[in-house]
Protein backbone atom coordinates (compact mmCIF):
# COMPACT_ATOMS: atom_id res chain seq x y z
CA UNK A 1 0.00 0.00 0.00
CA UNK A 2 2.92 2.33 -0.56
CA UNK A 3 2.03 5.62 -2.17
CA UNK A 4 -1.44 5.26 -0.69
CA UNK A 5 -4.12 6.60 -3.02
CA UNK A 6 -7.72 7.34 -2.05
CA UNK A 7 -9.57 4.24 -3.20
CA UNK A 8 -12.52 6.18 -2.00
CA UNK A 9 -12.02 8.71 -4.75
CA UNK A 10 -13.79 6.13 -6.88
CA UNK A 11 -16.86 8.34 -7.04
CA UNK A 12 -18.38 9.39 -3.73
CA UNK A 13 -16.38 7.28 -1.31
CA UNK A 14 -13.52 9.69 -1.76
CA UNK A 15 -15.88 12.35 -0.58
CA UNK A 16 -16.85 10.52 2.58
CA UNK A 17 -13.94 8.50 3.87
CA UNK A 18 -11.46 11.35 3.58
CA UNK A 19 -12.14 14.98 4.54
CA UNK A 20 -12.09 17.90 7.00
CA UNK A 21 -8.69 19.62 7.38
CA UNK A 22 -7.71 20.28 10.96
CA UNK A 23 -4.51 18.53 12.05
CA UNK A 24 -3.84 19.12 15.74
CA UNK A 25 -0.29 19.74 16.95
CA UNK A 26 -0.50 19.94 20.71
CA UNK A 27 2.90 18.78 21.81
CA UNK A 28 5.55 16.09 21.46
CA UNK A 29 8.56 15.83 19.21
CA UNK A 30 8.16 14.77 15.62
CA UNK A 31 9.44 11.24 14.93
CA UNK A 32 10.95 10.93 11.49
CA UNK A 33 11.76 7.22 11.38
CA UNK A 34 9.86 4.65 9.37
CA UNK A 35 7.58 2.16 11.05
CA UNK A 36 10.34 -0.42 11.01
CA UNK A 37 13.02 1.75 12.65
CA UNK A 38 14.26 0.58 16.07
CA UNK A 39 12.49 2.32 18.93
CA UNK A 40 9.68 3.79 16.82
CA UNK A 41 6.04 2.70 17.18
CA UNK A 42 4.55 0.17 14.82
CA UNK A 43 1.22 0.74 13.06
CA UNK A 44 -1.71 -0.48 15.14
CA UNK A 45 -4.55 -2.59 13.77
CA UNK A 46 -7.65 -0.47 13.19
CA UNK A 47 -11.09 -1.98 13.91
CA UNK A 48 -12.50 -3.84 10.92
CA UNK A 49 -16.19 -3.33 11.64
CA UNK A 50 -17.55 -0.11 13.07
CA UNK A 51 -20.11 2.65 12.63
CA UNK A 52 -19.82 6.36 13.23
CA UNK A 53 -20.07 9.79 11.69
CA UNK A 54 -17.75 11.81 9.51
CA UNK A 55 -17.19 15.27 8.12
CA UNK A 56 -15.54 15.53 4.72
CA UNK A 57 -13.75 18.47 3.18
CA UNK A 58 -13.26 18.24 -0.58
CA UNK A 59 -11.07 20.84 -2.28
CA UNK A 60 -12.84 20.58 -5.63
CA UNK A 61 -16.13 21.75 -4.14
CA UNK A 62 -14.85 23.72 -1.14
CA UNK A 63 -17.62 22.12 0.92
CA UNK A 64 -17.81 20.22 4.19
CA UNK A 65 -20.22 17.27 4.00
CA UNK A 66 -21.57 15.27 6.94
CA UNK A 67 -22.59 11.63 6.83
CA UNK A 68 -23.29 8.50 8.85
CA UNK A 69 -20.83 5.71 8.07
CA UNK A 70 -20.98 1.91 8.37
CA UNK A 71 -17.60 0.32 7.67
CA UNK A 72 -17.18 -3.44 7.18
CA UNK A 73 -13.58 -4.23 6.36
CA UNK A 74 -14.06 -7.99 6.75
CA UNK A 75 -16.52 -8.07 3.86
CA UNK A 76 -15.07 -5.08 1.99
CA UNK A 77 -18.19 -2.95 2.02
CA UNK A 78 -19.14 0.56 3.12
CA UNK A 79 -22.42 2.37 3.55
CA UNK A 80 -22.59 6.17 3.65
CA UNK A 81 -25.74 8.12 4.51
CA UNK A 82 -25.75 11.87 3.91
CA UNK A 83 -26.78 13.94 6.94
CA UNK A 84 -28.69 17.20 6.74
CA UNK A 85 -27.42 19.57 9.43
CA UNK A 86 -28.58 22.80 7.81
CA UNK A 87 -30.93 23.84 5.03
CA UNK A 88 -28.84 23.98 1.87
CA UNK A 89 -30.90 25.19 -1.10
CA UNK A 90 -31.26 22.61 -3.84
CA UNK A 91 -29.11 19.98 -2.13
CA UNK A 92 -30.02 16.33 -2.68
CA UNK A 93 -29.25 13.76 0.01
CA UNK A 94 -28.08 10.30 -0.97
CA UNK A 95 -27.30 6.92 0.49
CA UNK A 96 -24.27 5.10 -0.94
CA UNK A 97 -23.68 1.36 -0.66
CA UNK A 98 -20.26 0.26 -1.88
CA UNK A 99 -19.74 -3.48 -2.33
CA UNK A 100 -16.12 -3.98 -3.32
CA UNK A 101 -16.26 -7.76 -3.61
CA UNK A 102 -18.99 -7.30 -6.22
CA UNK A 103 -17.29 -4.26 -7.76
CA UNK A 104 -20.41 -2.09 -7.61
CA UNK A 105 -21.73 1.00 -5.87
CA UNK A 106 -25.40 1.88 -5.40
CA UNK A 107 -26.44 5.53 -5.12
CA UNK A 108 -29.94 5.98 -3.68
CA UNK A 109 -31.84 9.26 -3.50
CA UNK A 110 -33.10 9.44 0.10
CA UNK A 111 -36.31 11.23 -0.91
CA UNK A 112 -37.41 9.35 -4.03
CA UNK A 113 -35.46 6.06 -3.63
CA UNK A 114 -34.31 6.43 -7.24
CA UNK A 115 -31.23 4.25 -7.65
CA UNK A 116 -28.06 4.26 -9.73
CA UNK A 117 -25.73 1.25 -10.05
CA UNK A 118 -22.15 2.19 -10.85
CA UNK A 119 -19.08 0.02 -11.43
CA UNK A 120 -16.26 0.47 -8.93
CA UNK A 121 -12.98 0.76 -10.79
CA UNK A 122 -10.63 1.06 -7.81
CA UNK A 123 -9.58 -1.90 -5.62
CA UNK A 124 -10.50 -2.15 -1.95
CA UNK A 125 -8.19 -0.07 0.24
CA UNK A 126 -8.94 -0.62 3.95
CA UNK A 127 -9.31 2.31 6.30
CA UNK A 128 -6.24 1.63 8.42
CA UNK A 129 -2.55 2.40 8.83
CA UNK A 130 -0.49 0.66 6.12
CA UNK A 131 2.33 -1.40 7.63
CA UNK A 132 4.99 0.53 5.69
CA UNK A 133 3.82 3.91 7.03
CA UNK A 134 6.14 6.43 8.67
CA UNK A 135 5.50 7.42 12.28
CA UNK A 136 5.35 11.21 12.51
CA UNK A 137 4.17 12.17 15.99
CA UNK A 138 2.22 11.31 19.11
CA UNK A 139 0.27 13.98 20.98
CA UNK A 140 -2.88 14.75 22.95
CA UNK A 141 -6.09 16.29 21.67
CA UNK A 142 -7.94 18.37 24.22
CA UNK A 143 -6.69 19.60 27.59
CA UNK A 144 -6.23 18.56 31.23
CA UNK A 145 -8.87 16.10 32.49
CA UNK A 146 -10.34 15.78 28.99
CA UNK A 147 -7.91 14.57 26.38
CA UNK A 148 -7.06 11.61 24.19
CA UNK A 149 -3.68 10.46 22.86
CA UNK A 150 -3.34 9.99 19.12
CA UNK A 151 -0.61 8.95 16.71
CA UNK A 152 0.05 10.55 13.34
CA UNK A 153 1.31 8.46 10.42
CA UNK A 154 2.16 9.26 6.81
CA UNK A 155 3.45 7.68 3.61
CA UNK A 156 6.56 9.87 3.58
CA UNK A 157 9.65 7.73 2.97
CA UNK A 158 12.60 10.05 3.58
CA UNK A 159 13.36 13.36 5.26
CA UNK A 160 13.43 15.00 1.83
CA UNK A 161 10.13 13.71 0.47
CA UNK A 162 6.64 15.00 1.11
CA UNK A 163 3.71 12.92 2.22
CA UNK A 164 0.56 12.53 0.14
CA UNK A 165 -1.36 10.76 2.92
CA UNK A 166 -1.64 11.52 6.64
CA UNK A 167 -3.62 9.33 9.03
CA UNK A 168 -4.40 10.12 12.67
CA UNK A 169 -5.53 7.24 14.89
CA UNK A 170 -6.05 6.89 18.64
CA UNK A 171 -3.05 5.37 20.39
CA UNK A 172 -5.09 3.05 22.64
CA UNK A 173 -7.64 1.34 20.40
CA UNK A 174 -6.57 2.52 16.93
CA UNK A 175 -9.83 4.29 16.14
CA UNK A 176 -9.65 6.52 13.05
CA UNK A 177 -9.68 10.23 13.87
CA UNK A 178 -8.70 11.89 10.60
CA UNK A 179 -7.32 11.01 7.17
CA UNK A 180 -5.95 13.59 4.76
CA UNK A 181 -4.81 13.28 1.14
CA UNK A 182 -2.47 15.81 -0.46
CA UNK A 183 -1.60 16.51 -4.07
CA UNK A 184 0.82 19.18 -5.32
CA UNK A 185 1.24 20.45 -1.73
CA UNK A 186 -2.51 21.06 -1.38
CA UNK A 187 -5.11 19.09 0.58
CA UNK A 188 -7.58 17.49 -1.84
CA UNK A 189 -9.58 15.35 0.60
CA UNK A 190 -9.71 15.24 4.37
CA UNK A 191 -12.12 13.42 6.68
CA UNK A 192 -12.73 13.60 10.42
CA UNK A 193 -14.27 10.60 12.14
CA UNK A 194 -16.20 10.70 15.42
CA UNK A 195 -18.92 8.95 17.47
CA UNK A 196 -17.30 5.62 16.52
CA UNK A 197 -18.99 2.45 17.82
CA UNK A 198 -17.60 -1.04 17.27
CA UNK A 199 -19.61 -3.53 15.24
CA UNK A 200 -22.42 -3.24 12.69
CA UNK A 201 -25.76 -2.78 14.45
CA UNK A 202 -27.86 -3.74 11.41
CA UNK A 203 -26.06 -5.63 8.59
CA UNK A 204 -29.06 -5.05 6.31
CA UNK A 205 -27.81 -1.49 5.70
CA UNK A 206 -25.55 -3.06 3.07
CA UNK A 207 -28.54 -4.48 1.15
CA UNK A 208 -29.73 -2.16 -1.65
CA UNK A 209 -33.47 -1.34 -1.71
CA UNK A 210 -35.79 -2.99 -4.23
CA UNK A 211 -35.67 0.10 -6.47
CA UNK A 212 -32.08 -0.83 -7.30
CA UNK A 213 -33.32 -3.84 -9.27
CA UNK A 214 -34.07 -1.37 -12.07
CA UNK A 215 -31.16 0.96 -11.36
CA UNK A 216 -29.88 3.41 -13.94
CA UNK A 217 -26.18 3.25 -14.90
CA UNK A 218 -25.42 6.96 -14.51
CA UNK A 219 -24.46 8.70 -11.28
CA UNK A 220 -27.06 11.20 -10.09
CA UNK A 221 -26.15 14.85 -9.56
CA UNK A 222 -25.85 16.08 -5.98
CA UNK A 223 -27.54 19.33 -6.94
CA UNK A 224 -31.14 19.78 -8.02
CA UNK A 225 -31.90 19.51 -11.71
CA UNK A 226 -34.67 21.57 -13.18
N, C-alpha and C positions, 0 to 999 in steps of 0.2 A: 504493500500500500504506500510505497514511497511516492513523493510528489502528489500527495492526496488531492483528489479532484472532487468537487461536489457532485456525487452521484445524483444528489437530489436536485441538481439543476436540470435533470431530465423532466422538463415541464415544471409543475408546481412544487414538487418536493423540495427543489432548491429554494423555493420561497417560503418554506415552512420549517425545514430542519436546520436552517442556517440564517441567522439574522440578529439585529439589535446591537449596535456598536457601543459598548461601554466596558472597557477592560479595566478592572480595578488594579491599582498598584499601591497597596497599603503597607508595604514593609518587606523586609527580607532582601537578601542579596541574590542577584540573578545568576542561576547556574547555567553554564554554557556547554556542559558536556553532553554527549549523546546518552541515550537510555542505557547503553551497555558500558559506559565508563565506570570504573571502580568508584564506589562511594556515592554515586548518584542514584536517585530513585528509579524504579522500574515502572513502566506503565501498569496501572491497575486494570482490573477487568470490570468494565461497565455492566450494569444490569442488562439482561437480554430481553426482558419483558416488563414494560412499565407504561403508565399513563400519566399525563400531566398537561401543562399548558406551555405555550411559547409565544414569544414576540419576535417577529422577523423584521429586519431592515434590509431592503433591497435597493442597491444604488440606482438601478435602471429606472425605478419608479419614484425613488425618494420617499417611499411610504413605510410606515410601520404597520404590520398586519398581525392580528392576534388569532390564535387558534387553539383548540383542544387537540391533543395528540395521543394516539395509541400506537405504541412501538412494540413489535414482535420480531425480535432478531432471530429467534429460533426457527421461525417459519418464513422469514424474509418478507414481512409485510408491514405496512404502515397505513394508518387511517388518520386523516387530518380533517377537522371540522372548523370552518371559519367561525369566529366569534364576532358578534356585533357589540361594540362597547360605546359607540357613539353613532349618531345619525349622519351617515355619509351619503350625500345625494347621488342617486343613480349607481349605487354599489350593490352588486349581486353577491350573495353568500353561497359558497359551495361546500360540498363534502368531497373529499378525495380518498379513494381506496387504492393503494398501490400494492399489487401482488407480484413480487419480483420473480418468484418461481414460475409463474405463468407468463411473465413478461408483459403484463397489461396494467393500465391504470384506468379507473373509473372516476369520472367527474360528474357529480350529481348536483343539480340546482336545488338548494334547500327549500325553495318556495314551490316550484312546479314539479320537482322530481324528474325533470328532463335529464337524460343521461348521455354522456359521451364515453366511448371506449377507445383508448389510445394506447398504442404500442410503446412499451418502455425500451429505449435503446441503450441505456446505460446499465452496467452490471450492479448487483447489490453491493453496497459499501456500508458496513455496519457503523452505527453511531457509537464510536468508542475511541480509544487511544491506540493508534497503530503501534506495534511493538518496536518499530524502528524510529519512533519519535524522539525528539530532543527535549530533555527537561529544561525548562526556562526559569521557573520560579515557584516558590511556595509562600503564600501569604494569607492573611485573614481578611474576610469581608465583614464589615460591621464595626462594632466597637466593644468596649468592656461590657461583660455580662451578656452580650448578644452578638456573637460572631461565629463564623464558620471558617475552617481552614480549607483552602483549595490549592490545587496544583495547576500550573500552566505548562502546556506542552506545545510543540510546534514541529513542522517538518523541515526546519532549517538544519543543514548538514555541516556547516562550517562557520567560523566566526566572520567570514567575509561574504556569506550568502544571506539572502533575505527569505523569510518564511512566506509561504502562500496559504498556510493553514495554521490557526491557533485554536487549541481546545482547552477549556478550563473545566476541571472536574473536581468534585469534593475529595479531600484526601482520605476520609474515613471509609465511605461506601462507594466511591467512584460514580456518584450521580452526575450527569451532565449539567453544567451551569451555563456555558456559553461556547459556541463555535463560530469562528470567523474565517472567511475566505478572502484572500487579497490577490489582486491582479494589477500589475504595473504600479505598485506602491499605493493602490487605493483599495479600500474595502468594497467588495462587490456584494457580499452576503454575510449577514451576521445574525445569529439567533440566540436568544436568552431562553433558558428553560427553568420552570418553577412549578411548585405544587406537584412534585413528582411522587407517585405512589407505585409501589412494586406490584407486578401482576397485571393481568387483563381482566377487568371486572366482567365484561360481557364479550366473549369471542365473536358473537354474531355481528359486531360492528365491522368485521372484515368481509361480510357477505353483502354483495351489491343488491339493491332493491330490484323488484321485478321489472321496473321500467328499463333496466339495463339489458334486458333480453332483446330489446329493439333499439339498442344504443346507436347513436350517430358516430361516425369516425372522426369528426372534427372537434377540436377543443373549443369550448364556449368562452366567450369574452367575459372578463370580470366586470366590465362596465355595461350599463344598459344600452340596448340597441333599439333604435326607434324605427 
